Amino acid sequence: MEGLVFEKGYKENEALRDSFNELALNTFGIEFETWYQHGYWTEKYQPYSFIHQGKVIANVSVNLLNLVIGGESKRAIQIGTVMTHPDYRNQGLSRKLMELVLEDFKYVDLVYLFANQTVLDFYPKFGFKAMDEIQFSTNYDFKPANQSRVKKLDGTNPEDLSFIYTLAANRKSISKTFGTIGSEELLLFYSIMVFSQDLYYLEDEKVLVIFQKEDDTIHLYDIVFTEEVDIQLIINQIASPESRKIVFHFHLDNQESLLTNEIYQSSNVLFVKNLTNVILPEKFKHPITSQA
């Protein structure tokens, strides 16, 4: 296409960033400007974009992070924000951007993404394979506990966000079987844009817990800690007498006590390109708070 320009990593270019945000808002209903203004759009998030007449018209973004698999850290990129303006679709722009990304990051162990149902035939062309995730949950009997001091954090408060970022930058992976590290910027995106009123710091345990209660069910989205903790103890701290079920939105080791581990039902499908033949667990759940 005449006049087509390729750009990447242009977060400090206000005009292109605004155009990127406009396309993301129109495509997915999300925006990245708030995340940027808080200072958490770092070099770990790199948009690869085609520009036409000064506007971002197609994009494939790269998120740099490490996966913890079987107790070992693996280099990975997670692809996200794959989008094309309606006027420029069916011209192979996403394919060209994907090729550029895969060439730049051919040194990593794993490339992966979460694709919506409309593009499931696209990614296998690049060597990606669809994989099932597992949803872990357990029934729960309320156990009164000595209550920790709980500080409710605010995802719109810069001081609280800075505290969360520092904690997350030094966190341990919840799971040694399957987890993420180096994804603190993604966690901050969720803290700002999704779970801004669901952030609780247990001061005695020095643990950040992100959760929501829905009737008798607790949806546990993340537990952020720098020293090993007893997850059962954390659950007892946040549960209430009416709590009957815990749903884990991350991988949980020592699953023998769980009553349920079933295929995770989602509108998005996990695709993985395994470049160094990493042995993946038979069953695993990618942490929701580091999903791009």
Phi, psi and chi 1 to 4 in degrees:
 res  aa     phi    psi   chi1   chi2   chi3   chi4
   1 MET       -  132.2  178.9 -171.8  -61.2      -
   2 GLU   -67.1  134.2 -173.2  175.7  -11.5      -
   3 GLY    83.8    7.0      -      -      -      -
   4 LEU   -80.9  131.3 -163.4   66.3      -      -
   5 VAL  -123.6  137.3  177.4      -      -      -
   6 PHE   -97.6  134.3  168.8   68.7      -      -
   7 GLU  -137.8  148.9  -64.3  -80.9   -2.7      -
   8 LYS  -142.7  155.1   66.1  177.9  179.5  178.9
   9 GLY    56.3   46.4      -      -      -      -
  10 TYR  -105.9   30.5   49.8   78.5      -      -
  11 LYS   -59.3  -26.1   65.1 -175.0  177.4   69.1
  12 GLU   -86.3   -3.4  -58.2  -57.0  -21.6      -
  13 ASN   -88.5  102.6 -176.3  -40.3      -      -
  14 GLU   -60.5  -41.3 -175.3  175.1   -3.3      -
  15 ALA   -64.1  -44.9      -      -      -      -
  16 LEU   -70.4  -37.5  -70.6 -178.1      -      -
  17 ARG   -63.1  -41.4 -167.3  178.1   70.5 -112.6
  18 ASP   -63.1  -41.0  -73.4  -12.4      -      -
  19 SER   -67.4  -40.5  179.6      -      -      -
  20 PHE   -58.2  -47.2  170.1   88.4      -      -
  21 ASN   -62.3  -38.6  -85.2  -48.3      -      -
  22 GLU   -63.2  -42.9 -178.8 -178.8    0.2      -
  23 LEU   -67.1  -40.5 -177.0   58.6      -      -
  24 ALA   -64.9  -39.8      -      -      -      -
  25 LEU   -66.2  -42.4 -171.3   61.5      -      -
  26 ASN   -71.5  -29.4  -69.5  -23.9      -      -
  27 THR   -86.8  -47.0  -55.3      -      -      -
  28 PHE  -117.7   -8.8  -59.4  114.3      -      -
  29 GLY    75.1   21.3      -      -      -      -
  30 ILE  -124.1  155.7   58.8  174.4      -      -
  31 GLU  -134.2  153.7   56.0   90.4    6.4      -
  32 PHE  -111.2   -2.3  -67.0   80.3      -      -
  33 GLU   -65.6  -41.3 -174.1   63.3   18.1      -
  34 THR   -61.0  -44.5  -54.9      -      -      -
  35 TRP   -58.3  -44.5 -173.2   48.8      -      -
  36 TYR   -63.3  -47.5  170.4   82.5      -      -
  37 GLN   -63.4  -28.8  -68.5  -62.2  -25.1      -
  38 HIS   -78.7  -10.2  -81.8  -71.0      -      -
  39 GLY    94.3   15.9      -      -      -      -
  40 TYR  -108.3    2.5  -59.5  112.6      -      -
  41 TRP   -84.9   98.1  179.4  -20.4      -      -
  42 THR  -108.1 -171.5   69.8      -      -      -
  43 GLU   -68.0   -8.2  -63.3  -54.2  -43.1      -
  44 LYS   -74.5  -13.4  -69.0 -178.4 -175.5  176.1
  45 TYR  -116.5  112.6 -177.7   76.3      -      -
  46 GLN  -125.0  107.3  -58.7  178.6   15.5      -
  47 PRO   -75.1  134.4   26.1  -30.9      -      -
  48 TYR  -107.2  115.8  -81.3   54.6      -      -
  49 SER  -135.3  150.6  -58.7      -      -      -
  50 PHE   -99.0  136.1  -79.2  129.6      -      -
  51 ILE  -114.7  136.4  -42.8  -62.3      -      -
  52 HIS  -136.0  123.4 -171.3 -119.3      -      -
  53 GLN    53.3   41.9  -62.8  179.2  -10.1      -
  54 GLY    80.7    2.6      -      -      -      -
  55 LYS  -115.9  141.3  -64.5  -71.0 -173.3  179.9
  56 VAL   -72.3  119.7  175.2      -      -      -
  57 ILE  -117.2  -10.5   53.4   96.3      -      -
  58 ALA  -157.1  146.1      -      -      -      -
  59 ASN  -153.2  145.8 -179.4   78.0      -      -
  60 VAL  -135.8  119.2  171.0      -      -      -
  61 SER   -99.7  150.0  -71.9      -      -      -
  62 VAL  -115.5  129.1  171.9      -      -      -
  63 ASN  -112.0  119.9  -63.3  -92.7      -      -
  64 LEU   -89.3  129.6  -77.2   70.9      -      -
  65 LEU  -162.5  174.4   73.5  166.1      -      -
  66 ASN  -116.2  141.7  -78.2   12.4      -      -
  67 LEU   -99.5  138.5  -69.4  173.6      -      -
  68 VAL   -97.3  114.5  175.5      -      -      -
  69 ILE  -131.8  119.6  -60.2  174.4      -      -
  70 GLY    58.7   34.2      -      -      -      -
  71 GLY    80.7    1.6      -      -      -      -
  72 GLU  -115.1  145.9  -62.8 -178.2   -8.1      -
  73 SER   -87.1  129.4  177.9      -      -      -
  74 LYS  -120.0  135.9  -59.4  -63.0 -178.5 -179.1
  75 ARG   -71.0  134.9  -62.5  168.1  -59.5  176.3
  76 ALA  -148.3  157.9      -      -      -      -
  77 ILE  -127.2  143.4   62.5  166.6      -      -
  78 GLN  -112.8  125.0 -178.8 -179.0  179.9      -
  79 ILE   -90.0  138.8  -68.2  171.1      -      -
  80 GLY  -152.3  178.5      -      -      -      -
  81 THR    50.0   46.2  -28.7      -      -      -
  82 VAL   -81.3  115.5  179.1      -      -      -
  83 MET  -156.0  149.7   54.8 -172.4  179.5      -
  84 THR  -138.0  135.5  -57.3      -      -      -
  85 HIS   -59.0  138.9 -171.1  -77.0      -      -
  86 PRO   -52.1  -33.3  -26.4   34.3      -      -
  87 ASP   -72.4  -11.0  -67.0  -15.3      -      -
  88 TYR  -121.5   13.4  -63.5   86.6      -      -
  89 ARG   -76.8  163.6  -70.1  175.2 -177.0  166.9
  90 ASN    63.7   30.7  -59.0  -45.9      -      -
  91 GLN  -120.6   10.6  -61.9 -177.6   39.4      -
  92 GLY    76.9   16.8      -      -      -      -
  93 LEU   -69.6  -42.5  -60.8 -177.7      -      -
  94 SER   -63.0  -38.5  -69.3      -      -      -
  95 ARG   -61.8  -44.6  175.4 -178.4   57.2   77.1
  96 LYS   -64.3  -40.7  -67.5  175.4 -177.1  176.4
  97 LEU   -67.1  -39.7  -70.5  171.0      -      -
  98 MET   -62.6  -40.2 -175.3   67.9   70.6      -
  99 GLU   -62.6  -39.6  -70.3  170.6  -10.5      -
 100 LEU   -64.6  -43.3  -70.1  169.7      -      -
 101 VAL   -62.2  -48.6  167.0      -      -      -
 102 LEU   -65.0  -31.6  -67.2  176.3      -      -
 103 GLU   -70.3  -42.5  176.4   61.3   26.3      -
 104 ASP   -68.1  -28.5  -79.2   -1.3      -      -
 105 PHE  -119.3   33.6  -66.9   94.8      -      -
 106 LYS   -71.7   -7.0   58.2 -173.1  177.0 -177.0
 107 TYR   -86.8  -10.4   61.6   86.6      -      -
 108 VAL   -80.4  169.4  -57.3      -      -      -
 109 ASP   -82.2  -39.6  -63.2  -60.1      -      -
 110 LEU  -140.5  139.6  -64.8  150.7      -      -
 111 VAL  -120.5  131.6 -178.7      -      -      -
 112 TYR  -148.9  167.1   69.9  100.7      -      -
 113 LEU  -163.6  167.0   56.8   93.1      -      -
 114 PHE  -116.3  115.5  -66.5   85.9      -      -
 115 ALA  -106.4  144.0      -      -      -      -
 116 ASN   -80.2  169.5   64.1   50.7      -      -
 117 GLN   -64.9  -16.5  -61.3  -70.7  -28.9      -
 118 THR   -83.3  -11.4   63.7      -      -      -
 119 VAL  -127.0   28.1  -69.9      -      -      -
 120 LEU   -67.5  -21.5  -60.6 -174.1      -      -
 121 ASP   -86.5  -10.4  -66.3  -25.3      -      -
 122 PHE   -77.3  -48.0  178.6   66.2      -      -
 123 TYR   -74.0  -31.4  -63.8  104.8      -      -
 124 PRO   -58.5  -22.8  -28.7   38.2      -      -
 125 LYS   -64.4  -20.0  -61.0  173.9 -176.6  177.1
 126 PHE  -104.7    9.8  -60.9   92.3      -      -
 127 GLY    92.3   10.5      -      -      -      -
 128 PHE   -81.3  146.0  -71.7   85.4      -      -
 129 LYS  -121.5  135.8  -66.7 -176.6  178.8  179.7
 130 ALA   -71.5  140.5      -      -      -      -
 131 MET  -135.7  143.7  -57.5 -166.7   72.5      -
 132 ASP   -81.9  143.8  -72.5  -31.7      -      -
 133 GLU  -102.7  160.4  -68.9 -176.0  -85.8      -
 134 ILE  -111.8  136.8  -60.7  -61.8      -      -
 135 GLN   -99.4  120.1  180.0   78.1   77.8      -
 136 PHE   -98.0  137.2  -59.8  107.0      -      -
 137 SER  -152.9  163.7   63.7      -      -      -
 138 THR  -149.6  147.7 -174.9      -      -      -
 139 ASN   -70.8  156.2  -70.7  -16.3      -      -
 140 TYR  -139.5  133.2  179.0   76.7      -      -
 141 ASP  -107.5  124.4  -67.4  -37.9      -      -
 142 PHE   -58.6  131.6  179.3   66.2      -      -
 143 LYS  -126.0  106.3  -59.8  175.3  179.5   62.6
 144 PRO   -55.4  138.0  -21.9   33.0      -      -
 145 ALA  -132.8  155.5      -      -      -      -
 146 ASN   -63.8  117.6  -66.3  -32.9      -      -
 147 GLN   -72.0  128.2  -72.1  -59.3  -59.7      -
 148 SER   -73.2  157.7  174.5      -      -      -
 149 ARG   -71.8  125.3  -66.4  171.4  -65.1  166.0
 150 VAL  -114.7  126.9  178.9      -      -      -
 151 LYS  -111.7  118.0 -179.3  179.4 -179.4 -177.6
 152 LYS   -80.0  123.5 -169.0  174.2 -171.2  -58.6
 153 LEU   -96.0  158.4  -56.0 -178.1      -      -
 154 ASP  -119.3  119.0 -175.4  -12.0      -      -
 155 GLY   -70.7    1.0      -      -      -      -
 156 THR  -105.5   -1.7   66.1      -      -      -
 157 ASN   -96.8  117.6 -176.1  -46.0      -      -
 158 PRO   -58.4  -36.3  -26.4   36.0      -      -
 159 GLU   -66.9  -42.8  -70.1 -174.3    3.6      -
 160 ASP   -63.6  -40.8  -73.2   -8.9      -      -
 161 LEU   -65.2  -39.7  -68.3  173.4      -      -
 162 SER   -62.5  -39.8  178.7      -      -      -
 163 PHE   -63.2  -44.7  175.1   78.2      -      -
 164 ILE   -62.9  -41.3  -66.5  170.1      -      -
 165 TYR   -63.0  -44.4 -175.2   75.1      -      -
 166 THR   -62.7  -43.5  -59.8      -      -      -
 167 LEU   -62.1  -46.4 -175.7   68.3      -      -
 168 ALA   -68.2  -32.0      -      -      -      -
 169 ALA   -67.0  -20.7      -      -      -      -
 170 ASN  -113.8   14.6  -64.0  -73.9      -      -
 171 ARG   -71.1  158.5   74.9  177.3  -62.0  173.3
 172 LYS   -97.4  148.2  -67.7 -177.1 -179.1  -64.0
 173 SER   -66.3  136.1  174.3      -      -      -
 174 ILE   -58.5  -38.7  -63.3  176.6      -      -
 175 SER  -118.8  139.2  168.1      -      -      -
 176 LYS   -88.4  -15.1  -67.2 -179.5  173.6   61.9
 177 THR   -76.7  -47.2  -57.5      -      -      -
 178 PHE  -158.5  119.1 -168.1   94.4      -      -
 179 GLY  -162.4 -173.4      -      -      -      -
 180 THR  -130.5  149.7   58.5      -      -      -
 181 ILE  -137.8  159.4   51.9  175.9      -      -
 182 GLY    73.8   20.2      -      -      -      -
 183 SER  -114.5   27.4   57.5      -      -      -
 184 GLU   -63.5  -30.2   53.2  -90.7   18.9      -
 185 GLU   -67.0  -37.9  -70.0   84.7   -0.3      -
 186 LEU   -65.0  -40.8  -80.0  168.7      -      -
 187 LEU   -59.6  -39.5  173.9   64.0      -      -
 188 LEU   -67.4  -33.4  -94.3  -68.4      -      -
 189 PHE   -59.3  -46.5 -178.0   89.2      -      -
 190 TYR   -66.3  -38.2  -80.9   89.2      -      -
 191 SER   -64.0  -34.3  -63.1      -      -      -
 192 ILE   -84.6  -46.8  -64.3  166.7      -      -
 193 MET   -97.7  -20.6  -52.8  -59.6  -67.3      -
 194 VAL  -122.1  -50.0 -177.6      -      -      -
 195 PHE  -114.4   35.3  -60.4  123.0      -      -
 196 SER   -60.8  -25.0   65.4      -      -      -
 197 GLN  -111.6   19.3  -60.2  -54.1  -52.3      -
 198 ASP  -124.6   28.5  -54.9  -55.0      -      -
 199 LEU  -108.8  119.7  -51.6  165.0      -      -
 200 TYR  -130.9  128.8  -59.5   87.6      -      -
 201 TYR  -106.7  118.6 -176.0   65.3      -      -
 202 LEU   -86.3  106.2  -53.0 -173.3      -      -
 203 GLU   -68.3  -37.5  -65.0 -175.8  -29.6      -
 204 ASP   -68.1  -38.7  -64.4  -21.6      -      -
 205 GLU   -88.4  -13.2  -70.0   79.1   11.4      -
 206 LYS    58.8   50.7  -60.9  179.9 -179.6  178.7
 207 VAL  -132.2  134.6  171.0      -      -      -
 208 LEU   -93.5  128.9  172.8   69.9      -      -
 209 VAL  -120.6  130.2 -172.5      -      -      -
 210 ILE  -113.3  116.0  -55.4  176.6      -      -
 211 PHE  -154.8  162.2   71.1   95.4      -      -
 212 GLN  -135.1  148.3  -65.5  173.6  -21.0      -
 213 LYS  -107.3  133.3  -67.7 -178.7  179.0  178.4
 214 GLU  -132.1  102.3  179.7 -175.7   10.5      -
 215 ASP    56.2 -119.1  -61.1  -33.9      -      -
 216 ASP   -96.8   12.2   64.7   -8.5      -      -
 217 THR  -112.6  136.7  -60.2      -      -      -
 218 ILE  -104.6  122.8  -66.6  176.8      -      -
 219 HIS   -95.4  111.3  -71.9  -87.1      -      -
 220 LEU   -99.1  109.1 -169.3   50.1      -      -
 221 TYR   -91.5  -33.3  -64.7  106.0      -      -
 222 ASP  -165.9  151.9 -153.6  -13.4      -      -
 223 ILE  -131.5  117.8  -55.9  174.0      -      -
 224 VAL  -111.1  121.4 -176.3      -      -      -
 225 PHE  -148.9  157.1   50.3   85.2      -      -
 226 THR  -106.6  -17.5   58.2      -      -      -
 227 GLU  -123.9  148.4  -60.4  -65.1  -25.6      -
 228 GLU   -55.1  139.8  -63.3  -63.9  -21.7      -
 229 VAL  -130.1  162.3  -62.1      -      -      -
 230 ASP   -91.0  106.9 -177.5  -19.1      -      -
 231 ILE   -63.6  -34.5  -68.8 -179.9      -      -
 232 GLN   -61.4  -39.2 -174.6   61.9   55.0      -
 233 LEU   -63.2  -41.4  174.5   63.4      -      -
 234 ILE   -62.7  -42.5  -59.2  -56.7      -      -
 235 ILE   -61.6  -42.9  -68.0  172.1      -      -
 236 ASN   -61.8  -28.9  -67.8  -16.8      -      -
 237 GLN   -73.5  -33.4  -69.3  -74.2   -5.2      -
 238 ILE   -99.4  -12.9   66.0  173.8      -      -
 239 ALA   -76.2  162.1      -      -      -      -
 240 SER  -127.1  167.3   52.2      -      -      -
 241 PRO   -55.4  -27.8  -28.5   36.2      -      -
 242 GLU   -85.5   -3.8   62.2  -89.1   15.4      -
 243 SER   -68.2  128.4  -59.8      -      -      -
 244 ARG  -127.1  -14.3  -65.7  -68.8  178.2  -92.9
 245 LYS  -148.6  141.8 -176.7  178.0 -178.5 -179.2
 246 ILE  -118.9  127.1  -46.8  -65.0      -      -
 247 VAL  -111.1  125.2  178.1      -      -      -
 248 PHE   -99.3  125.3  -58.7   91.8      -      -
 249 HIS  -102.6   39.3  -66.6  -93.5      -      -
 250 PHE  -159.6  172.6   48.1   82.8      -      -
 251 HIS   -79.5  140.6 -169.4   91.4      -      -
 252 LEU  -122.9  123.4 -163.5   64.2      -      -
 253 ASP   -74.3  168.1  -67.4  -20.7      -      -
 254 ASN    54.5   60.0  -56.7  -43.2      -      -
 255 GLN   -86.3    1.0  -55.2  148.0   15.8      -
 256 GLU   -58.5  -30.9  -65.8   80.6    5.1      -
 257 SER   -81.2   -9.2   62.8      -      -      -
 258 LEU   -78.0  138.5  -63.4 -179.3      -      -
 259 LEU   -82.6  -21.8  -62.8 -178.5      -      -
 260 THR  -135.7  130.4  -51.9      -      -      -
 261 ASN  -142.8   97.4   53.5   66.3      -      -
 262 GLU  -119.5  166.5   54.6 -165.5    9.1      -
 263 ILE   -58.3  129.5  -61.4  -62.8      -      -
 264 TYR   -71.6  124.2  178.1   56.3      -      -
 265 GLN   -95.1  117.7  -59.4  -62.5  -34.1      -
 266 SER  -149.3  158.9  171.6      -      -      -
 267 SER   -77.2  -12.1   58.0      -      -      -
 268 ASN  -109.8  145.9  -65.2  -42.5      -      -
 269 VAL  -113.9  133.2  176.6      -      -      -
 270 LEU   -78.1  127.6  172.0   62.8      -      -
 271 PHE  -119.0  134.8  -79.8   89.9      -      -
 272 VAL  -128.0  134.1  177.2      -      -      -
 273 LYS  -111.8  110.3 -175.5  176.9  176.2   68.8
 274 ASN   -96.7  100.8 -165.4  -20.9      -      -
 275 LEU   -83.8  -23.3  -62.7  177.7      -      -
 276 THR  -123.7   24.1   58.5      -      -      -
 277 ASN    55.1   43.6  -63.1  -44.6      -      -
 278 VAL   -63.8  136.2  174.1      -      -      -
 279 ILE   -83.2  109.8  -61.1  174.5      -      -
 280 LEU   -87.5  149.2  -66.5  166.9      -      -
 281 PRO   -62.1  152.7  -12.7   23.2      -      -
 282 GLU   -64.7  -37.8 -177.8  180.0   -8.6      -
 283 LYS  -129.2  132.9  -64.1 -179.3  178.2 -179.5
 284 PHE  -160.7  162.4   64.4   90.4      -      -
 285 LYS  -131.0  123.2  175.0   72.0 -178.5   74.4
 286 HIS   -72.3  134.8 -173.1  -79.0      -      -
 287 PRO   -59.8  129.2  -17.1   29.3      -      -
 288 ILE   -65.1  -32.3 -170.6   69.5      -      -
 289 THR   -80.3    2.9   58.0      -      -      -
 290 SER  -125.6   26.0   51.9      -      -      -
 291 GLN   -94.2  123.4  179.2  174.2  -37.6      -
 292 ALA   -83.6      -      -      -      -      -
